[in-house]
Amino acid sequence: MQRVVIKLGSSVVADGDGAPRADVLAGVCDVLAEQHRAGTDTIVVTSGAIAHGGRVMGLAQRPTSIADLQAASAVGQGKLYRVYDELLRERAVTSAQVLLTFFDMSARTHYLNARQTLTTLLEWRVLPVINENDTTATDEISFGDNDFLAAQVAVLVAADKLVLLTDIDGLYTADPRIHADARIVDEVGDFRALDELEIGHTTSPLGSGGMRSKVVAAEMATAAGIETVICNGLRIEALRAVLAGEAAGTRFAAGEARYSSFKLWLKYAKPSRGTLVVDRGAARAVREGSASLLPVGVVAVLGDFDAGDAVEISAAREDGGSGDAPEPGAALAKGICNYSSEELRQVAGLKSAAVREILPRATEEAVHRDYLVLS
């Protein structure tokens, strides 16, 4: 049985005035019903609540303030879900509305609870329709037109495929709306090859994402072994082709799934609260993945964080930086720190025996290798 996550961007869900594209959504729901009858586990991640709410309230353009965005979402969220629910019910598919926040993804217990809820819905043959809970989100914790959220959901449920629907045919060598000679990229096997392309943040007036956020989402999903495709959601035949395994849009080949679900969560969902700058020996040990990070290898602690928070681990700059204190250079890893920033500043650079004298109850490792993932 296949498991697929399909994400609809704001420009696919709503027209230029913020009204739901009834014909497009009906076509998408036709495909969803076909997949459902075929036994495919299907999850929808949708944008468009803010756009729809803004239209209902007669707003001339997408709001910019957090309060207005949250209020527009509150107006549009239920009404948008009702469109999906009615279209799917007409096609004999039961759906469920699921609202997620960044906190649900970043807090491990909430993350596991979200997984259990989605898994149960799929076992019940219910199609989840997911949106970010914009009514409580802030600009610091938004998912960027839900591209990041869709990738997180795909990782969360161990999907086989992630499909990102937008209003153009896929990833181009440059923005086709600006550059007439832009060519579509059929397949991406190495994300480093994209560095030469002009992948910008251009969005529709109704959305908050852009092609760059979709590429980042694809990188995240493929790192978890999930094939990802960006294609034109306004062309229903393109979605059908993708789900049938045929060529359409831009395909990102699934990478080798190197990490456990915990480490994928740590790498992509858990926010970093600070940075540990480490010396050359510690950097080598972290890079090779052979050892935990001990306080003796830490040369600088940046930021304020508590024990249990995630931190970035960086090698000290080879040139020493511009100031007296060591500055971070290349990013090495991310991990769960066993010390608060205040505690670690007291014992940074000290050997274990000296650490125990200052902090008798402290664990030996600043970051244990089991709670560390390479960048």
C-alpha positions as CSV (number, residue, x, y, z in Angstrom):
1,M,0.0,0.0,0.0
2,Q,1.4,3.4,-1.0
3,R,1.3,6.5,1.2
4,V,1.2,9.9,-0.5
5,V,1.2,13.5,0.8
6,I,-0.2,16.0,-1.6
7,K,0.3,19.7,-0.8
8,L,-1.8,22.4,-2.5
9,G,-0.4,26.0,-2.6
10,S,-2.5,29.1,-2.2
11,S,-2.3,29.8,-5.9
12,V,-3.8,26.4,-6.6
13,V,-6.5,26.6,-4.0
14,A,-7.6,30.2,-4.6
15,D,-7.9,32.5,-7.6
16,G,-6.6,36.1,-7.7
17,D,-9.5,37.3,-5.6
18,G,-9.1,34.7,-2.9
19,A,-12.1,32.6,-4.0
20,P,-11.6,28.8,-4.0
21,R,-11.0,27.4,-7.5
22,A,-14.0,25.2,-7.5
23,D,-13.1,23.4,-10.7
24,V,-9.5,22.8,-9.7
25,L,-10.4,21.5,-6.2
26,A,-13.1,19.3,-7.7
27,G,-10.5,17.8,-10.1
28,V,-8.1,17.3,-7.2
29,C,-10.8,15.6,-5.2
30,D,-11.6,13.3,-8.1
31,V,-8.0,12.2,-8.1
32,L,-8.0,11.8,-4.3
33,A,-11.1,9.6,-4.5
34,E,-9.5,7.5,-7.2
35,Q,-6.4,7.0,-5.0
36,H,-8.7,6.2,-2.0
37,R,-10.5,3.5,-3.9
38,A,-7.2,2.1,-5.1
39,G,-6.2,1.7,-1.4
40,T,-3.6,4.4,-1.3
41,D,-3.1,6.2,2.0
42,T,-3.5,9.8,1.0
43,I,-3.0,13.0,3.1
44,V,-3.7,16.5,1.9
45,V,-1.8,19.6,3.2
46,T,-3.6,22.7,2.0
47,S,-2.9,26.4,2.0
48,G,-5.4,29.1,1.2
49,A,-7.2,29.8,4.5
50,I,-5.8,33.3,4.8
51,A,-6.6,34.1,1.2
52,H,-10.2,32.8,1.6
53,G,-10.6,34.6,4.8
54,G,-9.4,37.8,3.3
55,R,-11.9,37.5,0.5
56,V,-14.8,36.9,2.9
57,M,-13.8,40.0,4.8
58,G,-13.4,42.1,1.6
59,L,-9.6,42.8,2.1
60,A,-8.0,44.3,-0.9
61,Q,-4.8,42.3,-0.5
62,R,-3.1,39.7,1.7
63,P,-2.7,41.0,5.3
64,T,0.8,41.7,6.6
65,S,0.4,42.1,10.3
66,I,0.3,39.0,12.5
67,A,-3.0,39.9,14.1
68,D,-4.6,40.4,10.7
69,L,-3.2,37.2,9.3
70,Q,-4.4,35.2,12.3
71,A,-7.9,36.8,12.0
72,A,-8.1,36.1,8.3
73,S,-7.1,32.5,8.9
74,A,-9.7,32.2,11.6
75,V,-12.4,33.4,9.2
76,G,-11.2,31.2,6.3
77,Q,-10.1,28.0,7.9
78,G,-13.4,26.3,8.6
79,K,-15.0,27.6,5.3
80,L,-12.1,26.2,3.3
81,Y,-12.2,22.8,4.9
82,R,-15.9,22.7,4.3
83,V,-15.2,22.9,0.6
84,Y,-12.9,19.9,0.8
85,D,-15.3,18.0,3.0
86,E,-18.3,18.5,0.8
87,L,-16.3,17.6,-2.4
88,L,-14.9,14.5,-0.8
89,R,-18.2,13.4,0.7
90,E,-19.8,13.6,-2.7
91,R,-17.1,11.1,-3.9
92,A,-17.8,8.8,-0.9
93,V,-14.6,9.7,0.9
94,T,-14.7,10.6,4.6
95,S,-12.2,13.4,5.6
96,A,-11.0,15.0,8.8
97,Q,-9.6,18.4,9.5
98,V,-6.2,18.5,11.3
99,L,-4.6,21.7,12.4
100,L,-0.9,21.6,13.3
101,T,1.6,24.2,14.6
102,F,5.3,24.4,14.6
103,F,5.2,23.5,18.3
104,D,3.5,20.2,17.4
105,M,6.4,19.4,15.2
106,S,9.2,20.7,17.4
107,A,8.0,19.1,20.7
108,R,8.8,15.4,20.6
109,T,5.7,14.3,22.6
110,H,3.4,16.4,20.4
111,Y,5.2,15.1,17.3
112,L,4.5,11.5,18.3
113,N,0.9,12.3,19.2
114,A,0.4,13.9,15.8
115,R,1.8,10.7,14.1
116,Q,-0.5,8.5,16.1
117,T,-3.6,10.6,15.2
118,L,-2.7,10.6,11.5
119,T,-1.9,6.9,11.5
120,T,-5.3,6.1,13.2
121,L,-7.2,8.2,10.7
122,L,-5.5,6.4,7.8
123,E,-6.3,3.0,9.4
124,W,-9.9,4.2,9.6
125,R,-9.8,5.0,5.9
126,V,-10.3,8.7,6.6
127,L,-8.5,11.3,4.5
128,P,-6.8,13.9,6.6
129,V,-6.9,17.5,5.4
130,I,-4.1,19.4,7.2
131,N,-3.4,23.1,7.5
132,E,-1.1,25.1,9.7
133,N,-3.1,26.5,12.7
134,D,-2.4,30.1,11.5
135,T,-4.7,31.5,14.2
136,T,-2.0,30.8,16.8
137,A,1.2,30.9,14.6
138,T,3.6,33.9,14.5
139,D,5.9,35.1,11.8
140,E,8.8,33.3,13.6
141,I,7.1,29.9,13.6
142,S,5.3,29.8,10.3
143,F,5.8,27.0,7.7
144,G,6.2,29.2,4.6
145,D,3.0,28.5,2.6
146,N,3.0,25.0,4.2
147,D,5.9,23.6,2.1
148,F,7.9,22.9,5.3
149,L,4.7,21.5,7.0
150,A,4.1,19.1,4.0
151,A,7.6,17.8,4.1
152,Q,7.4,17.4,7.9
153,V,4.1,15.5,7.5
154,A,5.6,13.2,4.8
155,V,8.5,12.4,7.2
156,L,6.1,12.0,10.1
157,V,4.0,9.3,8.4
158,A,6.9,7.7,6.4
159,A,5.3,8.6,3.1
160,D,6.4,7.1,-0.2
161,K,5.9,10.2,-2.2
162,L,5.4,14.0,-1.6
163,V,3.7,16.0,-4.3
164,L,3.9,19.8,-4.1
165,L,1.3,21.4,-6.3
166,T,1.9,25.0,-7.5
167,D,0.7,27.2,-10.4
168,I,3.7,26.5,-12.8
169,D,4.9,23.3,-14.3
170,G,7.8,22.7,-12.0
171,L,11.3,24.0,-11.1
172,Y,12.8,26.1,-13.9
173,T,16.4,27.2,-14.5
174,A,15.1,30.8,-13.7
175,D,11.7,32.3,-13.0
176,P,9.7,31.7,-16.2
177,R,7.5,34.6,-15.4
178,I,10.5,36.9,-15.8
179,H,12.9,35.0,-18.1
180,A,11.5,33.8,-21.4
181,D,14.4,31.5,-21.9
182,A,13.9,29.6,-18.6
183,R,13.9,25.8,-19.0
184,I,12.1,23.3,-16.8
185,V,14.3,21.0,-14.7
186,D,12.9,17.5,-15.3
187,E,14.8,15.7,-12.5
188,V,17.1,16.6,-9.6
189,G,19.5,14.0,-8.2
190,D,22.1,16.3,-6.6
191,F,20.9,19.4,-4.8
192,R,24.3,21.0,-5.2
193,A,23.7,21.3,-8.9
194,L,20.9,23.7,-8.1
195,D,23.3,26.3,-6.7
196,E,23.8,27.7,-10.2
197,L,20.0,28.2,-10.8
198,E,18.1,31.4,-10.0
199,I,15.7,29.8,-7.5
200,G,14.0,32.8,-5.9
201,H,11.3,33.6,-3.4
202,T,8.8,34.9,-6.0
203,T,5.2,34.1,-4.8
204,S,1.7,34.8,-5.8
205,P,0.0,37.7,-4.0
206,L,-2.0,35.2,-2.0
207,G,0.8,33.0,-0.8
208,S,3.8,33.2,1.5
209,G,6.1,30.5,0.0
210,G,8.0,30.4,-3.3
211,M,10.0,27.9,-5.3
212,R,13.0,28.1,-2.9
213,S,10.8,26.9,0.0
214,K,9.6,24.0,-2.2
215,V,13.2,23.0,-3.0
216,V,14.0,23.1,0.7
217,A,11.0,20.9,1.4
218,A,12.1,18.5,-1.3
219,E,15.6,18.3,0.2
220,M,14.1,17.5,3.6
221,A,11.8,14.8,2.3
222,T,14.3,13.1,0.0
223,A,16.8,13.0,2.8
224,A,14.2,10.8,4.5
225,G,14.0,8.5,1.5
226,I,10.8,10.1,0.1
227,E,10.5,10.8,-3.6
228,T,9.2,14.4,-4.2
229,V,7.7,16.0,-7.2
230,I,6.8,19.7,-7.9
231,C,4.1,20.0,-10.6
232,N,1.3,22.2,-11.8
233,G,-1.8,21.7,-9.7
234,L,-3.9,23.7,-12.2
235,R,-3.4,20.8,-14.6
236,I,-5.1,17.8,-13.0
237,E,-3.6,15.4,-15.6
238,A,-0.2,16.4,-14.3
239,L,-1.2,15.2,-10.8
240,R,-2.6,12.0,-12.2
241,A,0.6,11.4,-14.1
242,V,2.8,11.9,-11.1
243,L,0.7,9.5,-9.0
244,A,0.9,6.9,-11.8
245,G,4.7,7.2,-11.7
246,E,4.9,9.0,-15.1
247,A,7.1,12.0,-15.9
248,A,5.5,15.4,-15.0
249,G,6.9,18.5,-13.4
250,T,10.2,18.2,-11.5
251,R,11.1,15.0,-9.8
252,F,13.5,14.8,-6.9
253,A,14.8,11.3,-6.4
254,A,14.5,9.7,-3.0
255,G,17.8,9.6,-1.2
256,E,19.1,6.8,1.0
257,A,17.3,7.1,4.3
258,R,20.3,7.4,6.6
259,Y,18.7,8.5,9.8
260,S,16.2,7.2,12.3
261,S,12.8,8.9,12.7
262,F,14.2,10.6,15.9
263,K,17.2,12.0,14.1
264,L,15.1,13.2,11.2
265,W,12.9,15.0,13.7
266,L,16.0,16.5,15.4
267,K,17.5,17.5,12.1
268,Y,14.5,19.2,10.5
269,A,11.8,19.9,13.2
270,K,13.5,20.7,16.4
271,P,14.6,24.4,16.4
272,S,18.1,25.3,17.5
273,R,18.4,27.6,20.5
274,G,22.2,28.2,20.4
275,T,25.5,27.2,19.0
276,L,28.5,25.3,20.4
277,V,31.8,26.2,18.9
278,V,34.3,23.3,19.2
279,D,38.0,22.8,18.7
280,R,39.7,20.9,15.9
281,G,39.8,17.5,17.8
282,A,36.2,17.7,18.8
283,A,35.2,18.7,15.3
284,R,36.9,15.7,13.9
285,A,35.2,13.4,16.4
286,V,31.8,14.8,15.7
287,R,32.3,14.7,11.9
288,E,33.3,11.1,12.0
289,G,30.3,10.3,14.2
290,S,32.5,8.2,16.5
291,A,32.1,10.0,19.8
292,S,29.9,12.2,21.9
293,L,30.8,15.9,22.4
294,L,32.4,16.5,25.8
295,P,32.7,19.9,27.5
296,V,36.5,19.8,27.1
297,G,36.0,20.2,23.3
298,V,33.8,23.3,23.6
299,V,35.6,26.6,23.1
300,A,32.6,29.0,23.0
301,V,28.9,28.9,23.9
302,L,26.6,31.2,21.9
303,G,23.0,32.0,22.8
304,D,20.8,31.2,25.8
305,F,19.3,27.7,26.1
306,D,18.1,25.2,28.6
307,A,19.2,21.5,29.1
308,G,17.2,19.5,26.5
309,D,17.2,22.2,23.9
310,A,18.7,21.6,20.4
311,V,22.0,23.4,19.6
312,E,24.1,23.7,16.4
313,I,27.6,22.5,16.6
314,S,30.2,24.3,14.6
315,A,34.0,24.1,14.1
316,A,35.9,27.2,15.3
317,R,37.0,29.4,12.4
318,E,40.5,28.6,11.2
319,D,41.4,32.2,11.0
320,G,40.2,32.9,14.5
321,G,37.6,35.4,13.4
322,S,37.5,39.2,14.0
323,G,37.2,39.2,17.8
324,D,39.0,37.7,20.8
325,A,36.6,34.9,21.3
326,P,36.4,31.9,18.9
327,E,33.8,32.3,16.2
328,P,31.8,29.6,14.5
329,G,32.9,28.3,11.1
330,A,31.5,25.4,9.2
331,A,28.4,23.8,10.7
332,L,29.0,20.2,11.7
333,A,25.9,18.9,13.4
334,K,22.9,19.5,15.6
335,G,22.2,17.8,18.9
336,I,20.3,17.8,22.2
337,C,22.4,19.5,24.8
338,N,22.6,18.0,28.3
339,Y,23.6,21.4,29.8
340,S,22.0,24.8,29.9
341,S,24.1,27.6,28.3
342,E,24.9,29.0,31.7
343,E,26.2,25.6,33.0
344,L,28.2,24.9,29.8
345,R,29.9,28.3,30.0
346,Q,31.1,27.3,33.4
347,V,32.7,24.1,32.3
348,A,33.6,24.6,28.6
349,G,37.1,23.5,27.9
350,L,37.4,21.4,31.2
351,K,38.1,17.7,31.5
352,S,35.4,15.4,33.0
353,A,37.0,15.4,36.5
354,A,37.0,19.1,36.7
355,V,33.4,19.3,35.3
356,R,32.2,17.0,38.1
357,E,33.8,19.2,40.8
358,I,31.8,22.3,39.5
359,L,28.6,20.4,38.5
360,P,28.5,17.2,40.5
361,R,25.3,15.9,39.0
362,A,26.1,16.7,35.4
363,T,26.4,14.0,32.8
364,E,29.8,13.5,31.2
365,E,28.6,14.4,27.6
366,A,27.6,17.9,26.6
367,V,25.9,16.2,23.6
368,H,25.6,12.4,23.5
369,R,26.3,10.8,20.1
370,D,22.8,9.1,20.1
371,Y,21.2,12.6,20.2
372,L,23.4,14.1,17.5
373,V,22.8,14.3,13.8
374,L,25.3,15.6,11.2
375,S,24.5,18.7,9.1
